[in-house]
């Protein structure tokens, strides 16, 4: 049976971890044992925050919409209820973008929502 030397594999694995730990402070960047822990923790944060990022942006769009519909005498919840009744299927991201970039188009949508609420 031939002798198996495992140096190449472990060096490759270590190199991969140290590359991921590039820019870390102190021994976290150059000691494999500590770098491995740091990279694992960083990956946990990255996984968690990919989910959290979606929540954060949705909250931002809702705040922008609330601020944008207040001058028209509506609150965010009444506005969304009006859109539902009017049958307008535009998501919060697009509505928020319209409120910022296309105020006239947004005003027309608010008018539809108000009319649906009044009816």
Phi and psi restraints in degrees (range 20) as a CNS / XPLOR table:
assign (resid 1 and name C) (resid 2 and name N)
       (resid 2 and name CA) (resid 2 and name C) 1.0 -74.8 20.0 2
assign (resid 2 and name N) (resid 2 and name CA)
       (resid 2 and name C) (resid 3 and name N) 1.0 149.4 20.0 2
assign (resid 2 and name C) (resid 3 and name N)
       (resid 3 and name CA) (resid 3 and name C) 1.0 -77.9 20.0 2
assign (resid 3 and name N) (resid 3 and name CA)
       (resid 3 and name C) (resid 4 and name N) 1.0 136.2 20.0 2
assign (resid 3 and name C) (resid 4 and name N)
       (resid 4 and name CA) (resid 4 and name C) 1.0 -105.7 20.0 2
assign (resid 4 and name N) (resid 4 and name CA)
       (resid 4 and name C) (resid 5 and name N) 1.0 120.5 20.0 2
assign (resid 4 and name C) (resid 5 and name N)
       (resid 5 and name CA) (resid 5 and name C) 1.0 -103.3 20.0 2
assign (resid 5 and name N) (resid 5 and name CA)
       (resid 5 and name C) (resid 6 and name N) 1.0 129.5 20.0 2
assign (resid 5 and name C) (resid 6 and name N)
       (resid 6 and name CA) (resid 6 and name C) 1.0 -105.0 20.0 2
assign (resid 6 and name N) (resid 6 and name CA)
       (resid 6 and name C) (resid 7 and name N) 1.0 11.7 20.0 2
assign (resid 6 and name C) (resid 7 and name N)
       (resid 7 and name CA) (resid 7 and name C) 1.0 -61.8 20.0 2
assign (resid 7 and name N) (resid 7 and name CA)
       (resid 7 and name C) (resid 8 and name N) 1.0 -40.5 20.0 2
assign (resid 7 and name C) (resid 8 and name N)
       (resid 8 and name CA) (resid 8 and name C) 1.0 -62.0 20.0 2
assign (resid 8 and name N) (resid 8 and name CA)
       (resid 8 and name C) (resid 9 and name N) 1.0 -45.3 20.0 2
assign (resid 8 and name C) (resid 9 and name N)
       (resid 9 and name CA) (resid 9 and name C) 1.0 -64.4 20.0 2
assign (resid 9 and name N) (resid 9 and name CA)
       (resid 9 and name C) (resid 10 and name N) 1.0 -48.0 20.0 2
assign (resid 9 and name C) (resid 10 and name N)
       (resid 10 and name CA) (resid 10 and name C) 1.0 -69.1 20.0 2
assign (resid 10 and name N) (resid 10 and name CA)
       (resid 10 and name C) (resid 11 and name N) 1.0 -34.7 20.0 2
assign (resid 10 and name C) (resid 11 and name N)
       (resid 11 and name CA) (resid 11 and name C) 1.0 -63.6 20.0 2
assign (resid 11 and name N) (resid 11 and name CA)
       (resid 11 and name C) (resid 12 and name N) 1.0 -39.7 20.0 2
assign (resid 11 and name C) (resid 12 and name N)
       (resid 12 and name CA) (resid 12 and name C) 1.0 -64.0 20.0 2
assign (resid 12 and name N) (resid 12 and name CA)
       (resid 12 and name C) (resid 13 and name N) 1.0 -42.4 20.0 2
assign (resid 12 and name C) (resid 13 and name N)
       (resid 13 and name CA) (resid 13 and name C) 1.0 -65.2 20.0 2
assign (resid 13 and name N) (resid 13 and name CA)
       (resid 13 and name C) (resid 14 and name N) 1.0 -42.6 20.0 2
assign (resid 13 and name C) (resid 14 and name N)
       (resid 14 and name CA) (resid 14 and name C) 1.0 -63.7 20.0 2
assign (resid 14 and name N) (resid 14 and name CA)
       (resid 14 and name C) (resid 15 and name N) 1.0 -42.6 20.0 2
assign (resid 14 and name C) (resid 15 and name N)
       (resid 15 and name CA) (resid 15 and name C) 1.0 -61.8 20.0 2
assign (resid 15 and name N) (resid 15 and name CA)
       (resid 15 and name C) (resid 16 and name N) 1.0 -38.5 20.0 2
assign (resid 15 and name C) (resid 16 and name N)
       (resid 16 and name CA) (resid 16 and name C) 1.0 -63.1 20.0 2
assign (resid 16 and name N) (resid 16 and name CA)
       (resid 16 and name C) (resid 17 and name N) 1.0 -43.0 20.0 2
assign (resid 16 and name C) (resid 17 and name N)
       (resid 17 and name CA) (resid 17 and name C) 1.0 -68.6 20.0 2
assign (resid 17 and name N) (resid 17 and name CA)
       (resid 17 and name C) (resid 18 and name N) 1.0 -43.8 20.0 2
assign (resid 17 and name C) (resid 18 and name N)
       (resid 18 and name CA) (resid 18 and name C) 1.0 -65.7 20.0 2
assign (resid 18 and name N) (resid 18 and name CA)
       (resid 18 and name C) (resid 19 and name N) 1.0 -31.6 20.0 2
assign (resid 18 and name C) (resid 19 and name N)
       (resid 19 and name CA) (resid 19 and name C) 1.0 -66.6 20.0 2
assign (resid 19 and name N) (resid 19 and name CA)
       (resid 19 and name C) (resid 20 and name N) 1.0 -39.9 20.0 2
assign (resid 19 and name C) (resid 20 and name N)
       (resid 20 and name CA) (resid 20 and name C) 1.0 -68.7 20.0 2
assign (resid 20 and name N) (resid 20 and name CA)
       (resid 20 and name C) (resid 21 and name N) 1.0 -26.6 20.0 2
assign (resid 20 and name C) (resid 21 and name N)
       (resid 21 and name CA) (resid 21 and name C) 1.0 -91.2 20.0 2
assign (resid 21 and name N) (resid 21 and name CA)
       (resid 21 and name C) (resid 22 and name N) 1.0 8.0 20.0 2
assign (resid 21 and name C) (resid 22 and name N)
       (resid 22 and name CA) (resid 22 and name C) 1.0 -59.7 20.0 2
assign (resid 22 and name N) (resid 22 and name CA)
       (resid 22 and name C) (resid 23 and name N) 1.0 131.8 20.0 2
assign (resid 22 and name C) (resid 23 and name N)
       (resid 23 and name CA) (resid 23 and name C) 1.0 94.1 20.0 2
assign (resid 23 and name N) (resid 23 and name CA)
       (resid 23 and name C) (resid 24 and name N) 1.0 -7.3 20.0 2
assign (resid 23 and name C) (resid 24 and name N)
       (resid 24 and name CA) (resid 24 and name C) 1.0 -72.5 20.0 2
assign (resid 24 and name N) (resid 24 and name CA)
       (resid 24 and name C) (resid 25 and name N) 1.0 163.0 20.0 2
assign (resid 24 and name C) (resid 25 and name N)
       (resid 25 and name CA) (resid 25 and name C) 1.0 -93.2 20.0 2
assign (resid 25 and name N) (resid 25 and name CA)
       (resid 25 and name C) (resid 26 and name N) 1.0 139.0 20.0 2
assign (resid 25 and name C) (resid 26 and name N)
       (resid 26 and name CA) (resid 26 and name C) 1.0 68.4 20.0 2
assign (resid 26 and name N) (resid 26 and name CA)
       (resid 26 and name C) (resid 27 and name N) 1.0 -142.4 20.0 2
assign (resid 26 and name C) (resid 27 and name N)
       (resid 27 and name CA) (resid 27 and name C) 1.0 -71.6 20.0 2
assign (resid 27 and name N) (resid 27 and name CA)
       (resid 27 and name C) (resid 28 and name N) 1.0 -10.3 20.0 2
assign (resid 27 and name C) (resid 28 and name N)
       (resid 28 and name CA) (resid 28 and name C) 1.0 -63.6 20.0 2
assign (resid 28 and name N) (resid 28 and name CA)
       (resid 28 and name C) (resid 29 and name N) 1.0 -20.6 20.0 2
assign (resid 28 and name C) (resid 29 and name N)
       (resid 29 and name CA) (resid 29 and name C) 1.0 -96.7 20.0 2
assign (resid 29 and name N) (resid 29 and name CA)
       (resid 29 and name C) (resid 30 and name N) 1.0 -18.6 20.0 2
assign (resid 29 and name C) (resid 30 and name N)
       (resid 30 and name CA) (resid 30 and name C) 1.0 -132.9 20.0 2
assign (resid 30 and name N) (resid 30 and name CA)
       (resid 30 and name C) (resid 31 and name N) 1.0 -1.4 20.0 2
assign (resid 30 and name C) (resid 31 and name N)
       (resid 31 and name CA) (resid 31 and name C) 1.0 -109.4 20.0 2
assign (resid 31 and name N) (resid 31 and name CA)
       (resid 31 and name C) (resid 32 and name N) 1.0 120.4 20.0 2
assign (resid 31 and name C) (resid 32 and name N)
       (resid 32 and name CA) (resid 32 and name C) 1.0 -58.8 20.0 2
assign (resid 32 and name N) (resid 32 and name CA)
       (resid 32 and name C) (resid 33 and name N) 1.0 -40.8 20.0 2
assign (resid 32 and name C) (resid 33 and name N)
       (resid 33 and name CA) (resid 33 and name C) 1.0 -61.6 20.0 2
assign (resid 33 and name N) (resid 33 and name CA)
       (resid 33 and name C) (resid 34 and name N) 1.0 -45.6 20.0 2
assign (resid 33 and name C) (resid 34 and name N)
       (resid 34 and name CA) (resid 34 and name C) 1.0 -79.0 20.0 2
assign (resid 34 and name N) (resid 34 and name CA)
       (resid 34 and name C) (resid 35 and name N) 1.0 -37.1 20.0 2
assign (resid 34 and name C) (resid 35 and name N)
       (resid 35 and name CA) (resid 35 and name C) 1.0 -62.4 20.0 2
assign (resid 35 and name N) (resid 35 and name CA)
       (resid 35 and name C) (resid 36 and name N) 1.0 -38.4 20.0 2
assign (resid 35 and name C) (resid 36 and name N)
       (resid 36 and name CA) (resid 36 and name C) 1.0 -62.3 20.0 2
assign (resid 36 and name N) (resid 36 and name CA)
       (resid 36 and name C) (resid 37 and name N) 1.0 -43.8 20.0 2
assign (resid 36 and name C) (resid 37 and name N)
       (resid 37 and name CA) (resid 37 and name C) 1.0 -62.9 20.0 2
assign (resid 37 and name N) (resid 37 and name CA)
       (resid 37 and name C) (resid 38 and name N) 1.0 -44.5 20.0 2
assign (resid 37 and name C) (resid 38 and name N)
       (resid 38 and name CA) (resid 38 and name C) 1.0 -63.8 20.0 2
assign (resid 38 and name N) (resid 38 and name CA)
       (resid 38 and name C) (resid 39 and name N) 1.0 -41.2 20.0 2
assign (resid 38 and name C) (resid 39 and name N)
       (resid 39 and name CA) (resid 39 and name C) 1.0 -68.7 20.0 2
assign (resid 39 and name N) (resid 39 and name CA)
       (resid 39 and name C) (resid 40 and name N) 1.0 -40.6 20.0 2
assign (resid 39 and name C) (resid 40 and name N)
       (resid 40 and name CA) (resid 40 and name C) 1.0 -61.6 20.0 2
assign (resid 40 and name N) (resid 40 and name CA)
       (resid 40 and name C) (resid 41 and name N) 1.0 -44.0 20.0 2
assign (resid 40 and name C) (resid 41 and name N)
       (resid 41 and name CA) (resid 41 and name C) 1.0 -64.3 20.0 2
assign (resid 41 and name N) (resid 41 and name CA)
       (resid 41 and name C) (resid 42 and name N) 1.0 -41.3 20.0 2
assign (resid 41 and name C) (resid 42 and name N)
       (resid 42 and name CA) (resid 42 and name C) 1.0 -62.0 20.0 2
assign (resid 42 and name N) (resid 42 and name CA)
       (resid 42 and name C) (resid 43 and name N) 1.0 -38.9 20.0 2
assign (resid 42 and name C) (resid 43 and name N)
       (resid 43 and name CA) (resid 43 and name C) 1.0 -68.1 20.0 2
assign (resid 43 and name N) (resid 43 and name CA)
       (resid 43 and name C) (resid 44 and name N) 1.0 -34.5 20.0 2
assign (resid 43 and name C) (resid 44 and name N)
       (resid 44 and name CA) (resid 44 and name C) 1.0 -63.2 20.0 2
assign (resid 44 and name N) (resid 44 and name CA)
       (resid 44 and name C) (resid 45 and name N) 1.0 -45.0 20.0 2
assign (resid 44 and name C) (resid 45 and name N)
       (resid 45 and name CA) (resid 45 and name C) 1.0 -62.4 20.0 2
assign (resid 45 and name N) (resid 45 and name CA)
       (resid 45 and name C) (resid 46 and name N) 1.0 -42.0 20.0 2
assign (resid 45 and name C) (resid 46 and name N)
       (resid 46 and name CA) (resid 46 and name C) 1.0 -62.8 20.0 2
assign (resid 46 and name N) (resid 46 and name CA)
       (resid 46 and name C) (resid 47 and name N) 1.0 -42.8 20.0 2
assign (resid 46 and name C) (resid 47 and name N)
       (resid 47 and name CA) (resid 47 and name C) 1.0 -63.6 20.0 2
assign (resid 47 and name N) (resid 47 and name CA)
       (resid 47 and name C) (resid 48 and name N) 1.0 -47.7 20.0 2
assign (resid 47 and name C) (resid 48 and name N)
       (resid 48 and name CA) (resid 48 and name C) 1.0 -61.8 20.0 2
assign (resid 48 and name N) (resid 48 and name CA)
       (resid 48 and name C) (resid 49 and name N) 1.0 -43.8 20.0 2
assign (resid 48 and name C) (resid 49 and name N)
       (resid 49 and name CA) (resid 49 and name C) 1.0 -76.9 20.0 2
assign (resid 49 and name N) (resid 49 and name CA)
       (resid 49 and name C) (resid 50 and name N) 1.0 -18.6 20.0 2
assign (resid 49 and name C) (resid 50 and name N)
       (resid 50 and name CA) (resid 50 and name C) 1.0 -64.4 20.0 2
assign (resid 50 and name N) (resid 50 and name CA)
       (resid 50 and name C) (resid 51 and name N) 1.0 -35.2 20.0 2
assign (resid 50 and name C) (resid 51 and name N)
       (resid 51 and name CA) (resid 51 and name C) 1.0 -74.0 20.0 2
assign (resid 51 and name N) (resid 51 and name CA)
       (resid 51 and name C) (resid 52 and name N) 1.0 -44.2 20.0 2
assign (resid 51 and name C) (resid 52 and name N)
       (resid 52 and name CA) (resid 52 and name C) 1.0 -63.3 20.0 2
assign (resid 52 and name N) (resid 52 and name CA)
       (resid 52 and name C) (resid 53 and name N) 1.0 -33.8 20.0 2
assign (resid 52 and name C) (resid 53 and name N)
       (resid 53 and name CA) (resid 53 and name C) 1.0 -58.2 20.0 2
assign (resid 53 and name N) (resid 53 and name CA)
       (resid 53 and name C) (resid 54 and name N) 1.0 -40.2 20.0 2
assign (resid 53 and name C) (resid 54 and name N)
       (resid 54 and name CA) (resid 54 and name C) 1.0 -65.0 20.0 2
assign (resid 54 and name N) (resid 54 and name CA)
       (resid 54 and name C) (resid 55 and name N) 1.0 -40.9 20.0 2
assign (resid 54 and name C) (resid 55 and name N)
       (resid 55 and name CA) (resid 55 and name C) 1.0 -64.9 20.0 2
assign (resid 55 and name N) (resid 55 and name CA)
       (resid 55 and name C) (resid 56 and name N) 1.0 -42.3 20.0 2
assign (resid 55 and name C) (resid 56 and name N)
       (resid 56 and name CA) (resid 56 and name C) 1.0 -62.1 20.0 2
assign (resid 56 and name N) (resid 56 and name CA)
       (resid 56 and name C) (resid 57 and name N) 1.0 -44.1 20.0 2
assign (resid 56 and name C) (resid 57 and name N)
       (resid 57 and name CA) (resid 57 and name C) 1.0 -67.6 20.0 2
assign (resid 57 and name N) (resid 57 and name CA)
       (resid 57 and name C) (resid 58 and name N) 1.0 -39.3 20.0 2
assign (resid 57 and name C) (resid 58 and name N)
       (resid 58 and name CA) (resid 58 and name C) 1.0 -60.9 20.0 2
assign (resid 58 and name N) (resid 58 and name CA)
       (resid 58 and name C) (resid 59 and name N) 1.0 -42.4 20.0 2
assign (resid 58 and name C) (resid 59 and name N)
       (resid 59 and name CA) (resid 59 and name C) 1.0 -61.3 20.0 2
assign (resid 59 and name N) (resid 59 and name CA)
       (resid 59 and name C) (resid 60 and name N) 1.0 -39.9 20.0 2
assign (resid 59 and name C) (resid 60 and name N)
       (resid 60 and name CA) (resid 60 and name C) 1.0 -63.2 20.0 2
assign (resid 60 and name N) (resid 60 and name CA)
       (resid 60 and name C) (resid 61 and name N) 1.0 -45.2 20.0 2
assign (resid 60 and name C) (resid 61 and name N)
       (resid 61 and name CA) (resid 61 and name C) 1.0 -62.0 20.0 2
assign (resid 61 and name N) (resid 61 and name CA)
       (resid 61 and name C) (resid 62 and name N) 1.0 -39.2 20.0 2
assign (resid 61 and name C) (resid 62 and name N)
       (resid 62 and name CA) (resid 62 and name C) 1.0 -65.7 20.0 2
assign (resid 62 and name N) (resid 62 and name CA)
       (resid 62 and name C) (resid 63 and name N) 1.0 -42.4 20.0 2
assign (resid 62 and name C) (resid 63 and name N)
       (resid 63 and name CA) (resid 63 and name C) 1.0 -63.1 20.0 2
assign (resid 63 and name N) (resid 63 and name CA)
       (resid 63 and name C) (resid 64 and name N) 1.0 -41.7 20.0 2
assign (resid 63 and name C) (resid 64 and name N)
       (resid 64 and name CA) (resid 64 and name C) 1.0 -64.3 20.0 2
assign (resid 64 and name N) (resid 64 and name CA)
       (resid 64 and name C) (resid 65 and name N) 1.0 -41.5 20.0 2
assign (resid 64 and name C) (resid 65 and name N)
       (resid 65 and name CA) (resid 65 and name C) 1.0 -65.1 20.0 2
assign (resid 65 and name N) (resid 65 and name CA)
       (resid 65 and name C) (resid 66 and name N) 1.0 -42.3 20.0 2
assign (resid 65 and name C) (resid 66 and name N)
       (resid 66 and name CA) (resid 66 and name C) 1.0 -58.8 20.0 2
assign (resid 66 and name N) (resid 66 and name CA)
       (resid 66 and name C) (resid 67 and name N) 1.0 -45.3 20.0 2
assign (resid 66 and name C) (resid 67 and name N)
       (resid 67 and name CA) (resid 67 and name C) 1.0 -66.0 20.0 2
assign (resid 67 and name N) (resid 67 and name CA)
       (resid 67 and name C) (resid 68 and name N) 1.0 -34.3 20.0 2
assign (resid 67 and name C) (resid 68 and name N)
       (resid 68 and name CA) (resid 68 and name C) 1.0 -75.6 20.0 2
assign (resid 68 and name N) (resid 68 and name CA)
       (resid 68 and name C) (resid 69 and name N) 1.0 -31.3 20.0 2
assign (resid 68 and name C) (resid 69 and name N)
       (resid 69 and name CA) (resid 69 and name C) 1.0 -90.2 20.0 2
assign (resid 69 and name N) (resid 69 and name CA)
       (resid 69 and name C) (resid 70 and name N) 1.0 -14.1 20.0 2
assign (resid 69 and name C) (resid 70 and name N)
       (resid 70 and name CA) (resid 70 and name C) 1.0 -57.6 20.0 2
assign (resid 70 and name N) (resid 70 and name CA)
       (resid 70 and name C) (resid 71 and name N) 1.0 -43.5 20.0 2
assign (resid 70 and name C) (resid 71 and name N)
       (resid 71 and name CA) (resid 71 and name C) 1.0 -61.5 20.0 2
assign (resid 71 and name N) (resid 71 and name CA)
       (resid 71 and name C) (resid 72 and name N) 1.0 -20.1 20.0 2
assign (resid 71 and name C) (resid 72 and name N)
       (resid 72 and name CA) (resid 72 and name C) 1.0 -90.8 20.0 2
assign (resid 72 and name N) (resid 72 and name CA)
       (resid 72 and name C) (resid 73 and name N) 1.0 7.4 20.0 2
assign (resid 72 and name C) (resid 73 and name N)
       (resid 73 and name CA) (resid 73 and name C) 1.0 78.6 20.0 2
assign (resid 73 and name N) (resid 73 and name CA)
       (resid 73 and name C) (resid 74 and name N) 1.0 26.3 20.0 2
assign (resid 73 and name C) (resid 74 and name N)
       (resid 74 and name CA) (resid 74 and name C) 1.0 -124.5 20.0 2
assign (resid 74 and name N) (resid 74 and name CA)
       (resid 74 and name C) (resid 75 and name N) 1.0 160.1 20.0 2
assign (resid 74 and name C) (resid 75 and name N)
       (resid 75 and name CA) (resid 75 and name C) 1.0 -104.9 20.0 2
assign (resid 75 and name N) (resid 75 and name CA)
       (resid 75 and name C) (resid 76 and name N) 1.0 169.6 20.0 2
assign (resid 75 and name C) (resid 76 and name N)
       (resid 76 and name CA) (resid 76 and name C) 1.0 -59.2 20.0 2
assign (resid 76 and name N) (resid 76 and name CA)
       (resid 76 and name C) (resid 77 and name N) 1.0 -46.0 20.0 2
assign (resid 76 and name C) (resid 77 and name N)
       (resid 77 and name CA) (resid 77 and name C) 1.0 -66.5 20.0 2
assign (resid 77 and name N) (resid 77 and name CA)
       (resid 77 and name C) (resid 78 and name N) 1.0 -39.4 20.0 2
assign (resid 77 and name C) (resid 78 and name N)
       (resid 78 and name CA) (resid 78 and name C) 1.0 -66.6 20.0 2
assign (resid 78 and name N) (resid 78 and name CA)
       (resid 78 and name C) (resid 79 and name N) 1.0 -37.8 20.0 2
assign (resid 78 and name C) (resid 79 and name N)
       (resid 79 and name CA) (resid 79 and name C) 1.0 -62.3 20.0 2
assign (resid 79 and name N) (resid 79 and name CA)
       (resid 79 and name C) (resid 80 and name N) 1.0 -47.1 20.0 2
assign (resid 79 and name C) (resid 80 and name N)
       (resid 80 and name CA) (resid 80 and name C) 1.0 -65.7 20.0 2
assign (resid 80 and name N) (resid 80 and name CA)
       (resid 80 and name C) (resid 81 and name N) 1.0 -38.1 20.0 2
assign (resid 80 and name C) (resid 81 and name N)
       (resid 81 and name CA) (resid 81 and name C) 1.0 -63.1 20.0 2
assign (resid 81 and name N) (resid 81 and name CA)
       (resid 81 and name C) (resid 82 and name N) 1.0 -41.9 20.0 2
assign (resid 81 and name C) (resid 82 and name N)
       (resid 82 and name CA) (resid 82 and name C) 1.0 -63.6 20.0 2
assign (resid 82 and name N) (resid 82 and name CA)
       (resid 82 and name C) (resid 83 and name N) 1.0 -39.7 20.0 2
assign (resid 82 and name C) (resid 83 and name N)
       (resid 83 and name CA) (resid 83 and name C) 1.0 -63.5 20.0 2
assign (resid 83 and name N) (resid 83 and name CA)
       (resid 83 and name C) (resid 84 and name N) 1.0 -39.9 20.0 2
assign (resid 83 and name C) (resid 84 and name N)
       (resid 84 and name CA) (resid 84 and name C) 1.0 -62.3 20.0 2
assign (resid 84 and name N) (resid 84 and name CA)
       (resid 84 and name C) (resid 85 and name N) 1.0 -44.5 20.0 2
assign (resid 84 and name C) (resid 85 and name N)
       (resid 85 and name CA) (resid 85 and name C) 1.0 -67.3 20.0 2
assign (resid 85 and name N) (resid 85 and name CA)
       (resid 85 and name C) (resid 86 and name N) 1.0 -35.4 20.0 2
assign (resid 85 and name C) (resid 86 and name N)
       (resid 86 and name CA) (resid 86 and name C) 1.0 -76.8 20.0 2
assign (resid 86 and name N) (resid 86 and name CA)
       (resid 86 and name C) (resid 87 and name N) 1.0 -14.0 20.0 2
assign (resid 86 and name C) (resid 87 and name N)
       (resid 87 and name CA) (resid 87 and name C) 1.0 77.4 20.0 2
assign (resid 87 and name N) (resid 87 and name CA)
       (resid 87 and name C) (resid 88 and name N) 1.0 24.8 20.0 2
assign (resid 87 and name C) (resid 88 and name N)
       (resid 88 and name CA) (resid 88 and name C) 1.0 -87.6 20.0 2
assign (resid 88 and name N) (resid 88 and name CA)
       (resid 88 and name C) (resid 89 and name N) 1.0 115.9 20.0 2
assign (resid 88 and name C) (resid 89 and name N)
       (resid 89 and name CA) (resid 89 and name C) 1.0 -105.5 20.0 2
assign (resid 89 and name N) (resid 89 and name CA)
       (resid 89 and name C) (resid 90 and name N) 1.0 75.3 20.0 2
assign (resid 89 and name C) (resid 90 and name N)
       (resid 90 and name CA) (resid 90 and name C) 1.0 -122.7 20.0 2
assign (resid 90 and name N) (resid 90 and name CA)
       (resid 90 and name C) (resid 91 and name N) 1.0 130.8 20.0 2
assign (resid 90 and name C) (resid 91 and name N)
       (resid 91 and name CA) (resid 91 and name C) 1.0 -77.2 20.0 2
assign (resid 91 and name N) (resid 91 and name CA)
       (resid 91 and name C) (resid 92 and name N) 1.0 167.7 20.0 2
assign (resid 91 and name C) (resid 92 and name N)
       (resid 92 and name CA) (resid 92 and name C) 1.0 -64.6 20.0 2
assign (resid 92 and name N) (resid 92 and name CA)
       (resid 92 and name C) (resid 93 and name N) 1.0 -33.9 20.0 2
assign (resid 92 and name C) (resid 93 and name N)
       (resid 93 and name CA) (resid 93 and name C) 1.0 -61.8 20.0 2
assign (resid 93 and name N) (resid 93 and name CA)
       (resid 93 and name C) (resid 94 and name N) 1.0 -47.6 20.0 2
assign (resid 93 and name C) (resid 94 and name N)
       (resid 94 and name CA) (resid 94 and name C) 1.0 -68.7 20.0 2
assign (resid 94 and name N) (resid 94 and name CA)
       (resid 94 and name C) (resid 95 and name N) 1.0 -41.0 20.0 2
assign (resid 94 and name C) (resid 95 and name N)
       (resid 95 and name CA) (resid 95 and name C) 1.0 -60.6 20.0 2
assign (resid 95 and name N) (resid 95 and name CA)
       (resid 95 and name C) (resid 96 and name N) 1.0 -43.5 20.0 2
assign (resid 95 and name C) (resid 96 and name N)
       (resid 96 and name CA) (resid 96 and name C) 1.0 -61.7 20.0 2
assign (resid 96 and name N) (resid 96 and name CA)
       (resid 96 and name C) (resid 97 and name N) 1.0 -42.6 20.0 2
assign (resid 96 and name C) (resid 97 and name N)
       (resid 97 and name CA) (resid 97 and name C) 1.0 -64.7 20.0 2
assign (resid 97 and name N) (resid 97 and name CA)
       (resid 97 and name C) (resid 98 and name N) 1.0 -40.8 20.0 2
assign (resid 97 and name C) (resid 98 and name N)
       (resid 98 and name CA) (resid 98 and name C) 1.0 -62.5 20.0 2
assign (resid 98 and name N) (resid 98 and name CA)
       (resid 98 and name C) (resid 99 and name N) 1.0 -41.9 20.0 2
assign (resid 98 and name C) (resid 99 and name N)
       (resid 99 and name CA) (resid 99 and name C) 1.0 -59.9 20.0 2
assign (resid 99 and name N) (resid 99 and name CA)
       (resid 99 and name C) (resid 100 and name N) 1.0 -34.2 20.0 2
assign (resid 99 and name C) (resid 100 and name N)
       (resid 100 and name CA) (resid 100 and name C) 1.0 -83.6 20.0 2
assign (resid 100 and name N) (resid 100 and name CA)
       (resid 100 and name C) (resid 101 and name N) 1.0 -49.1 20.0 2
assign (resid 100 and name C) (resid 101 and name N)
       (resid 101 and name CA) (resid 101 and name C) 1.0 -93.2 20.0 2
assign (resid 101 and name N) (resid 101 and name CA)
       (resid 101 and name C) (resid 102 and name N) 1.0 -30.4 20.0 2
assign (resid 101 and name C) (resid 102 and name N)
       (resid 102 and name CA) (resid 102 and name C) 1.0 -129.2 20.0 2
assign (resid 102 and name N) (resid 102 and name CA)
       (resid 102 and name C) (resid 103 and name N) 1.0 74.3 20.0 2
assign (resid 102 and name C) (resid 103 and name N)
       (resid 103 and name CA) (resid 103 and name C) 1.0 -59.8 20.0 2
assign (resid 103 and name N) (resid 103 and name CA)
       (resid 103 and name C) (resid 104 and name N) 1.0 -33.6 20.0 2
assign (resid 103 and name C) (resid 104 and name N)
       (resid 104 and name CA) (resid 104 and name C) 1.0 -68.8 20.0 2
assign (resid 104 and name N) (resid 104 and name CA)
       (resid 104 and name C) (resid 105 and name N) 1.0 -42.6 20.0 2
assign (resid 104 and name C) (resid 105 and name N)
       (resid 105 and name CA) (resid 105 and name C) 1.0 -64.5 20.0 2
assign (resid 105 and name N) (resid 105 and name CA)
       (resid 105 and name C) (resid 106 and name N) 1.0 -39.9 20.0 2
assign (resid 105 and name C) (resid 106 and name N)
       (resid 106 and name CA) (resid 106 and name C) 1.0 -64.6 20.0 2
assign (resid 106 and name N) (resid 106 and name CA)
       (resid 106 and name C) (resid 107 and name N) 1.0 -39.3 20.0 2
assign (resid 106 and name C) (resid 107 and name N)
       (resid 107 and name CA) (resid 107 and name C) 1.0 -62.0 20.0 2
assign (resid 107 and name N) (resid 107 and name CA)
       (resid 107 and name C) (resid 108 and name N) 1.0 -38.2 20.0 2
assign (resid 107 and name C) (resid 108 and name N)
       (resid 108 and name CA) (resid 108 and name C) 1.0 -64.5 20.0 2
assign (resid 108 and name N) (resid 108 and name CA)
       (resid 108 and name C) (resid 109 and name N) 1.0 -40.1 20.0 2
assign (resid 108 and name C) (resid 109 and name N)
       (resid 109 and name CA) (resid 109 and name C) 1.0 -66.0 20.0 2
assign (resid 109 and name N) (resid 109 and name CA)
       (resid 109 and name C) (resid 110 and name N) 1.0 -40.8 20.0 2
assign (resid 109 and name C) (resid 110 and name N)
       (resid 110 and name CA) (resid 110 and name C) 1.0 -62.8 20.0 2
assign (resid 110 and name N) (resid 110 and name CA)
       (resid 110 and name C) (resid 111 and name N) 1.0 -39.2 20.0 2
assign (resid 110 and name C) (resid 111 and name N)
       (resid 111 and name CA) (resid 111 and name C) 1.0 -61.0 20.0 2
assign (resid 111 and name N) (resid 111 and name CA)
       (resid 111 and name C) (resid 112 and name N) 1.0 -41.5 20.0 2
assign (resid 111 and name C) (resid 112 and name N)
       (resid 112 and name CA) (resid 112 and name C) 1.0 -63.0 20.0 2
assign (resid 112 and name N) (resid 112 and name CA)
       (resid 112 and name C) (resid 113 and name N) 1.0 -42.5 20.0 2
assign (resid 112 and name C) (resid 113 and name N)
       (resid 113 and name CA) (resid 113 and name C) 1.0 -65.0 20.0 2
assign (resid 113 and name N) (resid 113 and name CA)
       (resid 113 and name C) (resid 114 and name N) 1.0 -42.1 20.0 2
assign (resid 113 and name C) (resid 114 and name N)
       (resid 114 and name CA) (resid 114 and name C) 1.0 -63.5 20.0 2
assign (resid 114 and name N) (resid 114 and name CA)
       (resid 114 and name C) (resid 115 and name N) 1.0 -42.8 20.0 2
assign (resid 114 and name C) (resid 115 and name N)
       (resid 115 and name CA) (resid 115 and name C) 1.0 -62.9 20.0 2
assign (resid 115 and name N) (resid 115 and name CA)
       (resid 115 and name C) (resid 116 and name N) 1.0 -39.8 20.0 2
assign (resid 115 and name C) (resid 116 and name N)
       (resid 116 and name CA) (resid 116 and name C) 1.0 -67.6 20.0 2
assign (resid 116 and name N) (resid 116 and name CA)
       (resid 116 and name C) (resid 117 and name N) 1.0 -35.2 20.0 2
assign (resid 116 and name C) (resid 117 and name N)
       (resid 117 and name CA) (resid 117 and name C) 1.0 -68.9 20.0 2
assign (resid 117 and name N) (resid 117 and name CA)
       (resid 117 and name C) (resid 118 and name N) 1.0 -37.9 20.0 2
assign (resid 117 and name C) (resid 118 and name N)
       (resid 118 and name CA) (resid 118 and name C) 1.0 -70.2 20.0 2
assign (resid 118 and name N) (resid 118 and name CA)
       (resid 118 and name C) (resid 119 and name N) 1.0 -33.0 20.0 2
